[in-house]
Amino acid sequence: MSELPAGRYNSAALSGETALGQLLSNASVELGPNRAQDATAIAAKLPQGTSVFISHLPRHSLAQALSAVQSLHEAGLHPVPHIAARRV
């Protein structure tokens, strides 16, 4: 197992929920554009205004991405379109 970056986490022994909480505090949430119908269910599990990234991969259409943006916004989340580096 690799070591955690110095200074980013409490150097005391991390265990269970503490370690998980610290790791997840810097995590991001992503929704595939083909899963716009899941926005309401996702919003029920996250604080209002949480940023949710919408990946835009070659296999997804722009219309799917825009639908996901709209669904997340209507559910009270903050949609963040994400253009995959391989698309640039």
N, C-alpha and C positions, 0 to 999 in steps of 0.2 A: 504494500500500500504506500502511495506517495505521501510525503509530508505536506502539511498545510503551510501556506505562505506565512512567513514570520510577520507578526504584527497585525494580521487580519483576524486572528481568532485568539481567544483566551488561551494562554500557554498552559494553564492548569489542565490536568487530565480531563478530557471531554468524554462524557458518557451519555448514552441514550438520547433523551429528548433535548438535552443541552446542545450536544454536537449537531443533531439534526436541525434544531432551531437556528443555530449559527450558520450552518451551511445554506439553509433555505432562505435566510434573511437577505441573501444577495442573489437569489434565483430569479429567473424570468419565467413567464408563462406564455405559451404559444398555442395558437389555434390554427389548424389547417383550414384554408379557405373552403374546402369541401365539407366542413363541419359547422357551418353557420347556424344550423338548427340547434346546436349545443350551447349557444351563447347564454340562454336563460338559466340552464342547469349550472353552467360554470359560474355565472354571476351569483347564484345562491350560495356558493362556497367561498367567494372572495369578497373582500371589503369593496364597497362602492368606489369607483374611480381607479381601481387597480389597472395598471397597464397590461394589456394582452397583445402580444406580437402576432401578426398574421403573416405567415410565410407566403411568399409568392414564387413558387417553383415552376419550372417549365411545363409540368403536367397540369397546372391549374390555369384557368382563364382569368382575365382581368375582372370579368363579371362576377366570378366566384369570390375573388378577393374583396370587391366592393360590397358584395352582399354580406360577407363576414364583418367588414368594417361597420356597416349599418346595424347589423344584429347586435354586435358588441356594444355599440353606442346606445342603442335603444334599451339594452339590458343594464345600463348604468356603469359600464366599464369604459376604459380609455383604450380604444384600438390604436395600435401602432403598426402601420404597414412595414413589412420587412422585405427588402429586396435581397434575395440570396446572392452572394458574391459571384456565384457561377453564372448568373444572368447578366452580369455587367460586361 
